[in-house]
Amino acid sequence: VDCGTALHVEDEYAAKIRNGQVQGNGGGAPVTVNGWTCQGYATPVVLSTGNASQCHTSSATILAVLAVPTPTTTAA
């Protein structure tokens, strides 16, 4: 799919999460967005891979990836 479509689907998915329209702890359950099925990844996966969510149809997949933060050290 083109970038505009991917961004629109992800924006709509994020809006559903913000508005409390997605079931599950933190809004992780699958939800339909404009004909796409979207679902967030668990926090440990997001933190280790940057993969935040996936939306798919029968013929295409969109993967939302966040920058993985660089680990910091703290004084002991």
N, C-alpha and C positions, 0 to 999 in steps of 0.2 A: 504494500500500500504506500501511497505517497506520504510525505512528512506531515502535511496539513491534516490528513485523515487521522494519522496516528496521534497527533497532538490533540485533536478534537475529542477523540475517544478517551484518551487519558485524562483530559481536562474534565470531561463529563463524569468519568469514574471518580476522580478526586472530589468533585462537587457532591456526588452521592454520599461519599464517605463523610465529608464535612457536615452534610445535612442529616446524618444519622439514618440514611436509607439503606445501609448495608449491614446485614446481620453478622454476628460473630464478635469475638473479643477484638476490639480495635478495628472492626470493619473488614475482616478478612474473608468472609464467606463469598462464594461466587454471586455475581449480580449481572444482569443483562443491561448493556449500554448500547443503544442504537444498533441492535443485532449482534453485538459482540458479547462474549462471556468474559468477565474480568474478575480477577481474584488477586489479592495481595499475598506476598510471601511472609513467613514468620520472621520475627525480629532477628533471630540468630542468622538466618539466611541473608537478610538485608545487610546486616553488619559485616558478614564475612565475604559476601559476593557483590553487594551493591544492587542485586536484583530486587526491585521493589514490588513489581506487580506484572501480571501477564494478562493480556486480552487476546481472545482468539475467535475466529469463525471457523467454518469447515475448511477454508482455503488459505487462511493467513493468520499470522501471530504477531503481536506487538509485545515487546518486552521493555518495560520501563526500568532503567538502570540509573542508580544514584552513584555519585562519587563515594568510594569507600574512604572513610576518614583515616588519616594516618594515626597510628597509636601514639600516645604521648606517655612519657614517664612522669611519675610523681615522686616527690622527695619522700624518703622513707622515714 
